Amino acid sequence: MRPILRLLVPSLLLFMAIDAKAQPVSPEIKPDISCSKFYTDSRPWTRWWWFAADIQKKDLADNLIWLKNHGFGGVEIAWVYPLNRMNKDTIHYTPRQKWLSPEWSQMVCYAKNCADSLGMGCDFTFGSLWPFGDTEVPFGEATMNMTDPSWRQVIAASWDYPQKGYVIDHLNKSAFANYAKRTGDALKPALQGAPSGLFCDSWEVETKYLSTNGFIEKFAEKYGYSILPYRDSLYSKQNPYAAVRYDYMKLLSEHVIDGFYIPFTQKSHELGAYSRAQCSGAPCDILSAYSKIDIPESEALLYEPSFSNIVASAASLSGKRVVTSESFTCLYGWPRDHHSEEQSADLKLLADALFANGVNHIIWHGKPLNPAGVDTVKFYASVHLGENGSLAGDITALNKYLTTVSAELKKGLPVSAVAVYLPTEDSWIAGELPPEKQMIWAWGEYEQRYTYLPKELKAWQPSWINGEFLQKATFREGRLKVGDFSFSALYLDVNFIEQLALKRIVELAETGLPVCLKRIPAEPGLHTTPGTYINLLKKLTGLKNVKRDWNKMDKIPPLVTGTEKMDFWGRHTTEGFTLFFANPRSKGLTFPLTYGQSFNTVTDTLNVQIYFQGKVIPYTLIFKPYQSLILKVGKDTRTSEMDISLIPKTPVYSPRISVAREKWEIELPKK
């Protein structure tokens, strides 16, 4: 395991002085908080699928050793169906350790002990397949639908296949507690030794008309009217249904967060573990949900890399230092285009996009459990980790690169000059996505799947904020402070803001917070208080520090200008300022990648200006093909560039496809 980096000779730059008083204040960085207490080892992890089978210890050890030797730092065990399900075989029963049985726990314990002995981490999905549920969930504790009392969501492709069970009611604390008791008891023996995480994948519970026992009654109590007359047209874009839908989504969000995400983290701690979760797709205030998780996790490419900004914002607002990402899922299309033929340069392209949007730890998707010495078992929706895939010769080198960048992006604290109000209210009122943006698993605006930070704020590295964190924020010393963030201004460009959030914004603006109010918002919900709301708007718009045009705001210095053609991420550290600049080809990636999209023979040269410590530092970024850059600015404003380059061999063109497949090698320093 040799390091892959070498330092370049620091280059001295010309400095241009600017008004030091206008500069963002660097947060105080203490050495003991430079990294989270979790995932301090920055080697990538991988999801490790265990297909329902008779699991053998020798196979577990063989797989873990292979991963260790290829630069992986840990695994996340994910239990899924037996392989005969892929042939729709419901007749033949695949022998296996019974789900949650002592024999099953014994294999899980062995895997954890083996990982510990290898110096690897080991997390556990808190169930089989994706939404939590199993054959023991009773009808009364299963997912409910407001329009059909007889309906329950079935979990049909779990470890128990071909048996079917129910998905738990994720809005019901008691349902989760009962499920968590038997699942946690079975996992408890494995939660010894090094700390482990309990994992929850993206929300794959049916969301339309989602309900729970007593929900209709609670709705009437909270809002003073019944939802029943509006229920059948709840997803209409017309009023009053859009207004009712906002009230419904707000109450639903409270149930999802209070009934599931908070108890999930509490149960993880009770078991001596930490929580790691993807809240993506959940019908709730996504920033608030992610903030309740110890390790918030993004995903790509079923979500665009820019979505990771929401996850990273939630992490920093709540003082979390690690943001993981399920990476490379369905890279070239749903579900398995070019499976086992993946190009490592394409993976690097996506990883760099994730790094530039706030991710600092990569979880590969992933590794199927194979018998020792065998590589025939594959998982359909991922890149293939194994000796028989096209990535086999590149994995170790690519992991060294990912490790180095991840480690750098965990140091210090994130820097963001502007807080942008996340349009949660807008998304709840909007309802369904336009048909051209819908996917078989995604239909609602509430996911924030296509919510983007304002382009005009790019140079300020903006981050998202919501009403919950505005209530927690303070404005002092000319800064809006909340969690790990210290902002210069607040930016609002939404159609709707709830009254409580607007009231808090007025309070902060009255104490001097600069606010850019791009649009005059309205109050959401069916029953509003127009007089009170209008008075709040009058107060806000009457303040001198509230402007409608960002370009007319008083001096709010950017962080880096000249970044229109690339994405970047910056962090303040004990040494100064660290900047990751993603190769311009990583900007604006969307699902799916074109096979070989990374192919490039052009060197890009871009000029930027870095604002730091009362100076403007001009710098020329030279992006060689495939390469991204890390630039460090010391407290003395001197700069040094880390060489994180992967050096491609001559591209080899396949006669079958007219794209290049890159094989990577690393220039290694002498021992």
N, C-alpha and C positions, 0 to 999 in steps of 0.2 A: 504494500500500500504506500506508494511513494507520492509525495506532493506533486501537483501539476503546475504550480505557479512559479514565476520568478519576478522579482521586482525590477521595474525599469528605473533608470537613473532619473531622479526628480528633475523636472525642468522648471526654471524660473520664468515667471510671467510678469508682464507689465501690469501695474495696478493703477486704477483711476479712482480717486476718492469721490465718494458721494456723501450725502447727509447721513451721518452715523446715527442721529436720533431717529431717523425714519426706518432704520434696519430692524428686521425681526430679531427678537432677543433669543439667543440660543438657550434651550432649557438646561438646567443644571443636570449634569450626567454624573452619576456615582458609579464607580467601577463594579460594585456588587449587583447592579441591575442591568448590566450590559447584555444579559441573555435571560430568557425565561428559565425557570427551574426544570421545565420539561423540554425535551428535544434539544438539549445542549449539544449533543452530538448531531452534527448537521448532515451526516450521510443520509441520502434518500432512503425512504422506506418503500415497501410495496404491499399492496393488498395481496393476500395469500388465500386463494380459494381452496376450501376443502369440500370437494364433492362428496355427497353422502356415500360412504363406502366403509369397508373394514380397515380403519386407519392403522398403520403399522409404525412402530417407533423408528425402525431403520430408515423408512421413507422420510419421516419428519426430519431426522438428523441430516440425511443426505441433501434435502432441499435447503435447509438452513445453512449448511456449510457452503453450498453452491452460491447462495445469495451473499454470504459473508465474503467469499472470495471474489465476488464481482462488485464489491464496493457498497453493498447495502448495509444500512445501520439498524434496520428493524423490519418487522412485519405486522400487518393487521390481519388477523385471521377472520375470514368471512365464510360462514357455513352456508352451503347451497344444496340444491337437489342432486340426486344421483344422475350419472351420465345417461342412463337410458331414457331419461325424460326428453333429451334432445331428439330422440326418435319417436316421441309420443307413446312410449311403451308404458301402459298402465297395468300390464298383466304380471310381468316378472318383477319380483322384489329383490332389490340389490341388498345383499347382506351389509350391515353397518352396526356401529355402536348406537344404541338407542339414544335418541335426543335427550340431553340433560341427565343421562344415567350415570351411575358411578364409573362404568367402563368408559363412557364418553369423557367424563371429567379427568380420568386418568391420562388419556391421550392429550388432552388440553394442558394438563400439568406438565407432562413430559416435554411438550413443545416449548412451554414457557421456561422450564428449567434449562433446556437445551439452548434457547436463545440467551438466557442469562449467562450461561457458561461461555458462550461465544462473544459476549460483550455486545449483544444486540437487544434492541427493544422489542416488546411484544404487546400489541393491543388486541382487543377482542370486540368484534361486532356483537352488540347486545341482543342477539337473536339470529334467526336463520332467514336468509334472503334479505329484503330491504325494509318494508314497514314491519314494525314489531307485531308479533302474533304467532300463534301455534295452535295445535289441536286441543289444547287445554283451555283456550279462551271460551268462556260461556257466551251464549247468545246475548245476554243482557249486558256484557262488557265489551261488545264488539262495535266497530265503527257504524255510525247511524246516519240515516238520510232523513231530512225533514219532511220530504214528500212521500216517503214509503216506509211505514213502520215495520214492514216485514223484511226489508232489505238489510243485509250485512255484507261487508266486504270480505271476500274469501282470500286466504293465502294458500295458493295451490301448488307452488313450486319450491317448497321449503325442504329441509332435511328429511321431513317425514313423508315426502312424496312416495307413492301416489295418494296418501291420505291428505285430506284437506282440513284446514282450520280457519279461524277467523283472525282478522287484523284487529288489534285492540282499539278501543275507543280512546283516541289520543287527546280527547278533551276532558277525560275523566281521571282524576288523580287516583281514585280507588282502583280503577281498572289497570292503570299502570303499576300501582303498588303490588297488586296481586301477581301480575305478570313478572314484575321485577324481583319479587320474592323467590320464585322458583328458578328464574334464570340466574339471578345473583347467587343463590345457594350453590348451583351447579358450577359456577365460575369461581366461587370464593377460594377453593384450594389452589387455583392457578394464580391468584392475585397476591402471591407472596414474593419475596425477593425484590428485585428492581421494580419501581412503580410502573404500572400499566394503565392504559387508557381503555375506557369503554366507548365504543363508536356507534354513532347513529348516522346512517346514510341519508341522502336527500329525501325529501318528503315524497312518498309514493302512496299516500292515502288519498282516496277519492275526495275531492274538495267541493264539488258542486252540491249545494244544499246540505253541507256537512252540519251535523247537529249532535246533541247529547241529551241525556235525561234532564229535564227541567229547563232546557235552553229556551224554549218558547215562552215559558213563564218568566224567566230572568230577563228576557228581552223586553217584555211588557213592563216589568218593574223598573228597568233601567231607563227606558225611553218614553214611557207613558202611553204607548199604543201597542196594538197587536201586529205582529208580522204576518199573521195568517192571510189577511186579504191581499197581500202583496206577494205571497210566497211563489205562486206559479209563474210570475213574471219577474222574478227577482233579478234576472240577468239582462233585462231590457235596458237599453241605453237611455230610454225616455224617463223623465220625471213623472210621478214621484218615485219610480222604482230605483233610479240611480241614487236618490237620497236615502231611501230605505236600505239599499245595498251597502251604503257607507256605514250606517248604524249596525247592520248585520256583521260586516267585516270587522268593525271595531270590537264588538263583543266576542266574535269568533277569535280574534287575535288574543284577547285576554285569556280565553280558555286554552288556546294552544300553548301560550307561554307559561301560564300558571299551572295548567294541568299536565303539561308534558315536559317542556324544556327545563324548567326550574326543577321539577322532581327528578328528571334524568340526571342532572348534575348533582343534586343532593344524594341520590342513590349511589352514584359513582363514588362520592366522597365517603359515604357510609361503608362502602366495600373496600376502602383504602386505595381507590383508583382516582383517575381524573376523567373528565368528560371531553370527548372530541366529537364534533358533529358538523354535518352540513345541514343548515336550515334552509337551503335553497329549495324553492317550490312550496314552502310552508305558507298557508293562508294567514299571515300575521304581519305585524310590524317587523320586517326582516332585520333591521338594525338592532332592535330591542331583543329579538330572539337570539341572534348571534352573540350578543353581549353576555348572555347567561351561560355560555359554554366556556370551559377552560381553554380548549384549543379550537378556535373557529376554523372551519375548513371550507375552502372554495372547491370548484371543480371545473375542468375544461377537457374537451372542447364542446361538450353539450351545452355549456354556458360559455359565452365569449370571455376572453381574459379580462376585459374591462369590468365584468361583474365582480371580480376579486376586490375592486376598490371598496365595494360595500362591505365585504367581509373584513378587509383590513381596517376600514374605518371603525366598525363595531369593536374590533379587537383593541384598537388604541383608545377609543372612547372609554372602554372599561378596564384599561390597564393590562391587557393581555399582550404578551411579547412575541408569540409565535402564531403564524398563519400558515396552515398547511393547505395543500391542494391535491385532490384526486386528479391526476394528470394523465393525459393521452387517451382518455376514454373515447372510443368511436372516432379516432383521429381523422379518418378519411370518409366517414359516413356511417349511417346507421344500417345494420349493426356491425358489419365485419369487413368492410372493403379493405383489400390489400392486407388481410390478416396474415401475419408471419412474414410479410414482405416490407415491413416498415423501414423508413429511412431515418437514421439517427439524426441527420441534419434537420429533418422536419420536427423531430421531437425537441431538439435544442431551440428551434425557432419558437415553438410554443412555450417552452420553459422560460425563455427570456421574456416573452410577453407577460407571463405570470409574475416573474420577478419585478417587472416594471409597473405592475399594478398591485403591489403590496404583499405578494406571497413570499415567504422565506423558508419554506420547507416543502420538498416535493415527495408526494406519495405516488409511486407508480401504480398503474392499473393495467396488468399486474402479473401475478405468478400463480398458475394452477399447481396444486399439489400433485406431483408425479411420483410413481414408484421409483425407487433408487436406480439411477443409471438410465432412466427412460425419459423421453420428452415427447410423448404422443398426446397427452391430455392438454387441451387448450380451452380457454374461455373466450366466448364469441365476441364480446364487446370491448376488447382491449387490445393493446399491443402485446406481442408474445415475448415473455421472458423465458428463454430456454435455449438449449444448444442448437435446436433445429430452426430457429428463426433467423431472419436476416440481421437482427441486432446483435447476435451473439458475440461477434468480435469487437463491438463498439461499446458495450454496456459499461465496462469498467472505466474506460476513459471518460465517457459521458458522465458517469456518477462522480468522478473526481471533480469535474467541472461544476456540477450541481452542488456538491458539498462545499466547495470554496465560495461560490456566490452566496449560498444560503447562510454560511457562517458570517460573511460580511454584512448581510442584510438583517442579521439578528442583533448586531451591536448597536448600542445607544438607543435613541428614541426617534420615531418618525417625525419628519418636519412637514408642516402644512400651513400655509399662510392664510387660507380662506376656508371657512366652513360653509358648505352648501346644504341647504335644507332638502332632504330626500322627499320626493313627491309621493309619499305614501297615500295621503288623502286623495290625490289625483288618480292614483292607480286603482284604489278601491271604488271610486265613483265611475271610472272608465269601464270596469267590468272585463269583458272579453277582449283578447288581442284581435287585431285585424286578421282575417283568415289567412293571408299570405305569411303571417308571422307565427301561426300556430303550428305545433308539432303533435304527434300522437300522444305525447305525455305532457304537453304544455298548452294551456288555452287562456290563462288569465293574466291581466296586467299586473295583478298583485305580486307576481313573482319578481318584478323589477328586472326582468331578463334583458330588456332593451332600454334601460335607463342609463344615460351617459352623463358624465360631468361636463359642464359648459366648456366649449372650446376656447372661449376668450380668457379662461382662467388657467390654461395649461401651464403657463410659466410660474404659477403660484403653487403648484402641486396641491390642488384642493382636495378636501375630504368631505364625506357625508356626515350629516348630523340630523337628529330628529327631535321631536318635542320632549321625549324623556330626558335626553342629555342636555337640552337647553335648560331644563329645570335644575339640573345638577351643576351647570356651568356657572362660573363667576367671571366678572370683568374687573380686573385690577391691573395696575401698572400698564395700562393700555393694551391688555391682552385678554382674549376670551379663553379661559382655561377650563379644561375638563379632561379627566383621565390623563393620558400621556400627551395630549394636544395643547398647543398654545397658538391660537389663531389671531390674525390681525383684523379680520372682518368677517361678517356674515352675509351670505348671498342667497337671495330668495327669488326663485323664478318658477312659481307654481300658481295654479288656478284656485287651489283651496288650502287653507290652513285652519286647523281646529282652534277654537277660541282660547283655550288654555295655553297653547303654544304661542299664539299671537300676543297674548297678555305678557308672557315672559319675554318675548322679543322686544316689546315696548319697554319693559322694565330695564333690560340690558342696554337698549339704545339710549334711554334717558340718562344712564350713567356714562355714556360716551362711546359705546360700541359702534363703529362704522357699519352701516347696513346698506347693501345694494338691493333695492326693491324693484325688480324688473317688471313685475306685474302687480296690480292691485288684486289681492285674493278675495275669495268669498268664503263664507262659513259653510262647512259641509253638514250633512244630516237633514232629517226631515223637519224636526222642530228646532228652529234657530232663534236667536235673539238679535234681530237686526240693529236695534238701537245701540246696544252695548258694543256690538262688533264694529259698527261704523265709528263710534267714538274712539275705539282703540286704533282704528286705521287713521283717523284724523290726528291723533297724538303722534303716531309713528311718522306719517308723511310730513308733519309740521316740524320735525327736528332737523337741524342743519347737517347733522352727520348721517342722514338718510338720503340717499341719492337714487335716481332711477337709471342712471347710466354708469356702468362700471368705469368707463374712461374718465368720468368726472369725479370719481372718488378722490379724497385727499390721499396724499402719498402713502401707498401701500406697496413697498418694493417687492418685486418678484423674487423667486429663488434662482431660476435659470431661464433666460430668454434664448430665442433661437431654436426652440425645441418643437417647432410645428411638425417636423417630419419624423419625429421619433418619440418614443415613450421613455420616461425616466422615473427613478425613485430615489429620494434622498433621506438620509438619516444623520442626526447630530450624534456624535460620539465623544468620548473623553479626549480623543485626539483632534477633533474638528468636525469636518463635514465629509460624509461619504456619499458619492453619487453613482448609481448604476444607470448606464445608458444602454438601452436595448438597441440592437441593430435595426435600422429603419425598416427592414423587411418584416420585423415582428409587429409592426404597428397595424392596428385595425384588423386583426385576424378574426375570421368568422367561421362558423361550422358549415360544411366540413372543409378541411384543408384539401387542396389539390395535391395529388400524389407527386412528390418532388417539388413542392412549392418553394422550398428553401433554396433551390439551385440558383447560384449566383456567381458571377465572375467579375463583378464590378466593385471597386473600392469607392465608398462614399465619404466625402469630406464635408463636414458641417461645422460652422462657427457658432459658438454659444458664448454667453456672458453669465458668469456666476456671481451672485450677490451674497457676500459673506463678510462679516466683521467690518462693516463700513467701507468695503471695497467692491469695485466691479472688476472681476477677473476675466479677461477674454481668453478663450481657449479654443483650439481647433481639434475637433474630434475626427479621427481617421478610422473609419470602419472598414477593415479588410473583409473580403467575402466571408460570410457566416459569423463574423465576430461581433461581440458586444464588449462594452468597456466599463471598468470601474475606475473612477477618478476620486482621489482623496485630496481634500483641501485642509491643511493643518491650521492650527490656531494662529500661526504666523502668516497665514494665507499662502504659503508655499504649496505647490501641488505635486502629486506623484501619481502615476498611472500604474495600476496592477496589470500584469500580463495574464489575462485569463483566456487566452486564445486557444482554441482547438485547431490543430493544423490538418486540413484535409489532404489526403493523397489525391493523385490525379483522378478526376471523376471517371467512373466506369459506366458507359451507357449500355443499357440493356437493349438488345435488338427487338424485344417484345414490346417495350414501352419507351417512348421518346423522352425520358427524363433521366436525370443522373442519380445514381446511388453512391453516396459518399461513405468511405471508410475512414475512420479517424485514427490518428496516432498522436501522441503527446510528446512534446519535447521535454524530457525529464532531466532535472538537475543531477549532477553527480553527488554521490553520498559523501 
